Amino acid sequence: MSLFGDAWNQHEHGMEGLGILPHITPQFFVPRMADKPQDPIVHAIEREKATALGKPDARNFDPRDIACARDIPALPSLSPEMLWAKSVTSVDQHSDQVVSWDGLRQLHPDRSYNTPFLTEQSSDVSASAQYHMRPSLFDLRASVVCANELELLESLRMTVLGTSSFLHTWDPGSETLSFRGAENLPNKLIISGKDETMSSSLIQRFLDIGTLMRRLEVFLSVLRTRRKEENATVHAFSHALSVVLVYLRDQLSRGPLSNSCISVSSKTLSATWLYYGKFEEIVVSLASLCQRGLGLSPSQYPRFTTKPVALLSRTYKYLDTHFRKSSSRTLIAVFAYLLTMSSNNYLQELCRSVAYADSNNRLAATSQQPQRTAIGPLDIEDLDQASPEDDGVPFAEDDELPSFIPHDLAEALPAAQKSLKLLTAAKPDHPVLNSSVRRPFITWVWSTRDIQDIWRTGSLGEVGNVAPAIGPHGPPDLASADINLHGCDYQSDLVGFRVFDLEPGSNGEHTFHQHSMHAALESFILSFPPILPSIAPNLSLLTSLVFSPLISHAASLSSALLSIFLDQTSFLYVHDHLVLLRSHMLLTSPSFKSRLTAALFSDTDDREVITGGGKSFALSRQRSRSAVGVAQHGTSRWAVGLAPFLTERGTWPPGGADLSFFLRTVIVDSQDTCLFDTDDSREHELGSRRIAEEAEFRLGFAIRDLASDTGRERWLNPLYIEALDFLYLDYKVPHPLDVIITPDTASKYQRIFSFLLRVMRVESAIRAAFRMTHQDVLFPTLNQSRKLLTHFRFVAHSFVATLSAYIFDVAIGGNFDAFLARVAACRLGTSSEFTDVFSLAEAHSAVLDDILSACLMRSAQRTAGDLLRGSLELILEFCVMIGDLKDGRLQEYQASSVLDVLFAAFRQKISTLIQVLEVLLEKDVKSSQRQDLLLALQEQSDVRHAPGGLEALRHLVLRLDINEWWKNLNS
């Protein structure tokens, strides 16, 4: 230090020896700015270039050049004393040249940044500036850990897989990965060179991936413990999801974090963060599918549905959403894999419900040939032993189907399933049930080649491949490679156990991994097309294409059953059965109607006569009447219109073996082999003959169980029009024809039959009244009453005859005969109106509804129906009054007043009925237009058109009031 002190003293006391310092002159010049817009970016680039050109080359560093540049003369060789003295007076005194232990680290980088943005400078400068401008709140309780990038990356290597690391740990309570620190205290992790916000933003992606991966694993473990609710679909879904998680874990471990020695640079952290972005999207979507998103805590998890329909619909919805959003190919492929694997069993059950077998008859040989897909081996139970209930896959008519089932298939599937059962019962050896035609296996296809094959040929290119591979070639069969290893021949589904036959120390890992489910999924994703082909550009069109073979098969089942019902040589020929029902239950057979009329009704003028005229009952035996019967006739009123033997016992309804014998004889005697319209075909004649022969025991009269609580019900009195409502005609429909003649349809036949019995009762009663008034003068002293009686009898008879002709000619004949013509046209192939038996059954039911409407028997026509039935009741009361007058139960003056009341009420009923019918026809404005159109079409073609239900009432109005006399009666 003495040398330095001497030099300093010499400087202070001997300034004249060093000379005078030069004057300080400006060392810079600010040029005048040009009068034009300035571009700071261009100026900065130019300034940087100028600075670079002015810098000396460090590789050719020469101290003499620096001395020349600074205009400092070269120092001569000096002694140490002079050297320290000169160093004090040197020009470079503005920088610190002292080297000490606390100055080893450079406080700021030497590099100068020609930018005003802090984010473009070094991380240390940026972090320091942000901390200076926005200092974070200091919390004494907070545990702050600062980690450099290398430590962070080594920790994230475990965190991203969902396992704990030295920086993060798994919390089972909240099912999240959190910072490893003090419990119940705020913890912070800060990356060196970054502030708290940037550090949290960078780490959050890795925490989210790890948390969701761990949540999905926990979800799978919980799902597999729910054995009671698990079915084949849920099992396949959990298996596919576990394969996806294995694949994701493998991909995550292959990323930048997989290197044991990570070389840290300025771009390492950002590159790692970007690499795991695509996996974050996949994991977030899978967690949302399984309802395990980050926004939910374990207590908020909804119960995951285990119903196959809901699970498949949810998976398909997510896949369709990603297709619409044009998500990454890997994400779409993962969801396509989940849907393919999960729906495999359900689709097979769906095919089995309609007897759809694939090209290799796997439906019958599933237990012998294990199923193999391009995605990987999957063992499926024998479909012949399994049932839809075992898998929880119901296929009833009202059951819900997955959302991806096309609308056409959803409509055809219930009909096809019913048709299958009926077809099996009708003709078990039908070709559709034992078809040798090769059919494609119903499974999801994704490759362009397979989609084009289905589009062109309706089947896949390679027969025998259950689920076609996405790529051009599937994985090789394990059973074909060294199947005789150590003398053991493994089946294809057990070939994976070959690894246990390897010698100790041998490596069979490569062979096993190559054909594992993980490798199959990876191959599936790599070969997944980036876009769907133009023939099926979206998922809905692809779905329709995949299920098109099943739709065609369902339609063939329905058409096959319909063809049996339209076969003339078959006992199930529906045309002949409908003719049989029309002839008996609608009373269109003259033979049956005449015999039934003779058995139940009587139009004689003597209540004691059992047989009479040409309408004698077909029993050739004389029935003796007891004295009790004569006494009953003397004390009871005459039930005009009914057969006398029905009331001879004095009780109603009648019973006994005689009535059963009479009615049974009516059915047997009315059967005729010429009942059906046979042609020259001998086979058709044999089929019709069999139907007629079996009609004897398929048709039968029975007594309906009606309510009789008070004992005053109208059907318990033979004087009322409802007296025969207890009787009905039953028909035992052969199976499977009951799909067309259903119980509901049979009930409509019963209602029409009961209504016809009422009309026939009134017809017999009015004819009996005519005979009673024609032979005897019932009002000998009351001329006006006698004239009114004759007039009322004529009007009533005209009304009943007109109504009866309308019912049989228009309501029944017009509608039912037109329906039979439509059935015949479908059989001949001139019409394709009926696509299956269910449409035929609906048309049959609609025809009966039209007949009910034409007879005013629908609930919507209650007002008009009550008026029509009231008119018939008045006519029957009029006939009973004539019988009482003839028997002497009623005096002449008493009958006169009753006659006036009945005729006035009858006139009012008929007039009101005509007005109500006019109102009904006016409401249906299109009825007249439809009638005109039908008449025009009927003139142009030979096809018979039905008059309809409500439209047929126009015929009734014209028949009853052609000159509008009843309509203008009260005007």
Rosetta blueprint (number, residue, H / E / L):
1 M L
2 S H
3 L H
4 F H
5 G H
6 D H
7 A H
8 W H
9 N H
10 Q H
11 H H
12 E H
13 H H
14 G L
15 M H
16 E H
17 G H
18 L L
19 G L
20 I L
21 L L
22 P L
23 H L
24 I L
25 T L
26 P L
27 Q L
28 F L
29 F L
30 V L
31 P L
32 R L
33 M L
34 A L
35 D L
36 K L
37 P L
38 Q L
39 D L
40 P H
41 I H
42 V H
43 H H
44 A H
45 I H
46 E H
47 R H
48 E H
49 K H
50 A H
51 T H
52 A H
53 L H
54 G H
55 K L
56 P L
57 D L
58 A H
59 R H
60 N H
61 F L
62 D L
63 P H
64 R H
65 D H
66 I H
67 A H
68 C H
69 A H
70 R L
71 D L
72 I L
73 P L
74 A L
75 L L
76 P L
77 S L
78 L L
79 S L
80 P H
81 E H
82 M H
83 L H
84 W H
85 A H
86 K H
87 S H
88 V H
89 T L
90 S L
91 V L
92 D L
93 Q L
94 H L
95 S L
96 D L
97 Q L
98 V L
99 V L
100 S L
101 W H
102 D H
103 G H
104 L L
105 R L
106 Q L
107 L L
108 H L
109 P L
110 D L
111 R L
112 S L
113 Y L
114 N L
115 T L
116 P L
117 F L
118 L H
119 T H
120 E H
121 Q L
122 S L
123 S H
124 D H
125 V H
126 S H
127 A H
128 S H
129 A H
130 Q H
131 Y H
132 H H
133 M H
134 R L
135 P L
136 S L
137 L L
138 F L
139 D L
140 L L
141 R L
142 A L
143 S E
144 V E
145 V E
146 C E
147 A E
148 N L
149 E H
150 L H
151 E H
152 L H
153 L H
154 E H
155 S H
156 L H
157 R H
158 M H
159 T H
160 V L
161 L L
162 G L
163 T L
164 S L
165 S L
166 F L
167 L L
168 H E
169 T E
170 W E
171 D E
172 P L
173 G L
174 S L
175 E L
176 T E
177 L E
178 S E
179 F E
180 R L
181 G L
182 A L
183 E L
184 N L
185 L L
186 P L
187 N E
188 K E
189 L E
190 I E
191 I E
192 S L
193 G L
194 K L
195 D L
196 E H
197 T H
198 M H
199 S H
200 S H
201 S H
202 L H
203 I H
204 Q H
205 R H
206 F H
207 L H
208 D H
209 I H
210 G H
211 T H
212 L H
213 M H
214 R H
215 R H
216 L H
217 E H
218 V H
219 F H
220 L H
221 S H
222 V H
223 L H
224 R H
225 T H
226 R L
227 R L
228 K L
229 E L
230 E L
231 N L
232 A H
233 T H
234 V H
235 H H
236 A H
237 F H
238 S H
239 H H
240 A H
241 L H
242 S H
243 V H
244 V H
245 L H
246 V H
247 Y H
248 L H
249 R H
250 D H
251 Q H
252 L H
253 S H
254 R L
255 G L
256 P H
257 L H
258 S H
259 N L
260 S L
261 C L
262 I L
263 S L
264 V L
265 S L
266 S L
267 K L
268 T H
269 L H
270 S H
271 A H
272 T H
273 W H
274 L H
275 Y H
276 Y L
277 G H
278 K H
279 F H
280 E H
281 E H
282 I H
283 V H
284 V H
285 S H
286 L H
287 A H
288 S H
289 L H
290 C L
291 Q L
292 R L
293 G L
294 L L
295 G L
296 L L
297 S L
298 P H
299 S H
300 Q H
301 Y L
302 P L
303 R L
304 F L
305 T L
306 T L
307 K L
308 P H
309 V H
310 A H
311 L H
312 L H
313 S H
314 R H
315 T H
316 Y H
317 K H
318 Y H
319 L H
320 D H
321 T H
322 H H
323 F H
324 R H
325 K H
326 S L
327 S L
328 S L
329 R H
330 T H
331 L H
332 I H
333 A H
334 V H
335 F H
336 A H
337 Y H
338 L H
339 L H
340 T H
341 M H
342 S H
343 S H
344 N H
345 N H
346 Y H
347 L H
348 Q H
349 E H
350 L H
351 C H
352 R H
353 S H
354 V L
355 A L
356 Y L
357 A L
358 D L
359 S L
360 N L
361 N L
362 R L
363 L L
364 A L
365 A L
366 T L
367 S L
368 Q L
369 Q L
370 P L
371 Q L
372 R E
373 T E
374 A L
375 I L
376 G L
377 P E
378 L L
379 D L
380 I L
381 E L
382 D L
383 L L
384 D L
385 Q L
386 A L
387 S L
388 P L
389 E L
390 D L
391 D L
392 G L
393 V L
394 P L
395 F L
396 A L
397 E L
398 D L
399 D L
400 E L
401 L L
402 P L
403 S L
404 F L
405 I L
406 P L
407 H H
408 D H
409 L H
410 A H
411 E H
412 A H
413 L H
414 P H
415 A H
416 A H
417 Q H
418 K H
419 S H
420 L H
421 K H
422 L H
423 L H
424 T H
425 A H
426 A H
427 K L
428 P L
429 D L
430 H L
431 P L
432 V L
433 L L
434 N L
435 S L
436 S L
437 V L
438 R L
439 R L
440 P L
441 F L
442 I L
443 T L
444 W L
445 V L
446 W L
447 S L
448 T H
449 R H
450 D H
451 I H
452 Q H
453 D H
454 I H
455 W H
456 R H
457 T H
458 G L
459 S L
460 L L
461 G L
462 E L
463 V L
464 G L
465 N L
466 V L
467 A E
468 P L
469 A L
470 I L
471 G L
472 P L
473 H L
474 G L
475 P L
476 P L
477 D L
478 L H
479 A H
480 S H
481 A L
482 D L
483 I L
484 N E
485 L E
486 H L
487 G L
488 C E
489 D E
490 Y L
491 Q L
492 S H
493 D H
494 L H
495 V H
496 G H
497 F H
498 R H
499 V H
500 F H
501 D H
502 L L
503 E L
504 P L
505 G L
506 S L
507 N L
508 G L
509 E H
510 H H
511 T H
512 F H
513 H H
514 Q H
515 H L
516 S L
517 M H
518 H H
519 A H
520 A H
521 L H
522 E H
523 S H
524 F H
525 I H
526 L H
527 S L
528 F L
529 P L
530 P L
531 I L
532 L L
533 P L
534 S L
535 I L
536 A L
537 P L
538 N L
539 L H
540 S H
541 L H
542 L H
543 T H
544 S H
545 L H
546 V H
547 F L
548 S H
549 P H
550 L H
551 I H
552 S H
553 H H
554 A H
555 A H
556 S H
557 L H
558 S H
559 S H
560 A H
561 L H
562 L H
563 S H
564 I H
565 F H
566 L L
567 D L
568 Q L
569 T L
570 S L
571 F L
572 L L
573 Y L
574 V H
575 H H
576 D H
577 H H
578 L H
579 V H
580 L H
581 L H
582 R H
583 S H
584 H H
585 M L
586 L L
587 L L
588 T L
589 S L
590 P H
591 S H
592 F H
593 K H
594 S H
595 R H
596 L H
597 T H
598 A H
599 A H
600 L H
601 F E
602 S L
603 D L
604 T L
605 D L
606 D L
607 R L
608 E L
609 V L
610 I L
611 T L
612 G L
613 G L
614 G L
615 K L
616 S L
617 F L
618 A L
619 L L
620 S L
621 R L
622 Q L
623 R L
624 S L
625 R L
626 S L
627 A H
628 V H
629 G H
630 V H
631 A H
632 Q H
633 H H
634 G H
635 T H
636 S L
637 R L
638 W L
639 A L
640 V L
641 G L
642 L E
643 A L
644 P H
645 F H
646 L H
647 T L
648 E L
649 R L
650 G L
651 T L
652 W L
653 P L
654 P L
655 G L
656 G L
657 A H
658 D H
659 L H
660 S H
661 F H
662 F H
663 L H
664 R H
665 T H
666 V H
667 I H
668 V H
669 D H
670 S H
671 Q L
672 D L
673 T H
674 C H
675 L H
676 F L
677 D L
678 T L
679 D L
680 D L
681 S L
682 R H
683 E H
684 H H
685 E H
686 L H
687 G H
688 S H
689 R H
690 R H
691 I H
692 A H
693 E H
694 E H
695 A H
696 E H
697 F H
698 R H
699 L E
700 G E
701 F E
702 A E
703 I E
704 R L
705 D L
706 L L
707 A L
708 S L
709 D L
710 T L
711 G L
712 R L
713 E L
714 R H
715 W H
716 L H
717 N L
718 P L
719 L L
720 Y L
721 I H
722 E H
723 A H
724 L H
725 D L
726 F L
727 L E
728 Y E
729 L E
730 D E
731 Y E
732 K L
733 V L
734 P L
735 H L
736 P L
737 L H
738 D H
739 V H
740 I L
741 I L
742 T L
743 P H
744 D H
745 T H
746 A H
747 S H
748 K H
749 Y H
750 Q H
751 R H
752 I H
753 F H
754 S H
755 F H
756 L H
757 L H
758 R H
759 V H
760 M H
761 R H
762 V H
763 E H
764 S H
765 A H
766 I H
767 R H
768 A H
769 A H
770 F H
771 R H
772 M H
773 T H
774 H H
775 Q H
776 D L
777 V L
778 L L
779 F L
780 P L
781 T L
782 L L
783 N H
784 Q H
785 S H
786 R H
787 K H
788 L H
789 L H
790 T H
791 H H
792 F H
793 R H
794 F H
795 V H
796 A H
797 H H
798 S H
799 F H
800 V H
801 A H
802 T H
803 L H
804 S H
805 A H
806 Y H
807 I H
808 F H
809 D H
810 V H
811 A H
812 I H
813 G H
814 G H
815 N H
816 F H
817 D H
818 A H
819 F H
820 L H
821 A H
822 R H
823 V H
824 A H
825 A H
826 C H
827 R H
828 L H
829 G L
830 T L
831 S L
832 S L
833 E L
834 F L
835 T L
836 D L
837 V H
838 F H
839 S H
840 L H
841 A H
842 E H
843 A H
844 H H
845 S H
846 A H
847 V H
848 L H
849 D H
850 D H
851 I H
852 L H
853 S H
854 A H
855 C L
856 L L
857 M L
858 R L
859 S H
860 A H
861 Q H
862 R H
863 T H
864 A H
865 G H
866 D H
867 L H
868 L H
869 R H
870 G H
871 S H
872 L H
873 E H
874 L H
875 I H
876 L H
877 E H
878 F H
879 C H
880 V H
881 M H
882 I H
883 G H
884 D H
885 L H
886 K H
887 D H
888 G L
889 R L
890 L L
891 Q L
892 E H
893 Y H
894 Q H
895 A H
896 S H
897 S H
898 V H
899 L H
900 D H
901 V H
902 L H
903 F H
904 A H
905 A H
906 F H
907 R H
908 Q H
909 K H
910 I H
911 S H
912 T H
913 L H
914 I H
915 Q H
916 V H
917 L H
918 E H
919 V H
920 L H
921 L H
922 E H
923 K H
924 D L
925 V H
926 K H
927 S H
928 S H
929 Q H
930 R H
931 Q H
932 D H
933 L H
934 L H
935 L H
936 A H
937 L H
938 Q H
939 E H
940 Q H
941 S L
942 D L
943 V L
944 R L
945 H L
946 A L
947 P L
948 G L
949 G L
950 L L
951 E L
952 A L
953 L H
954 R H
955 H H
956 L H
957 V H
958 L H
959 R H
960 L H
961 D L
962 I L
963 N L
964 E L
965 W L
966 W L
967 K L
968 N L
969 L L
970 N L
971 S L
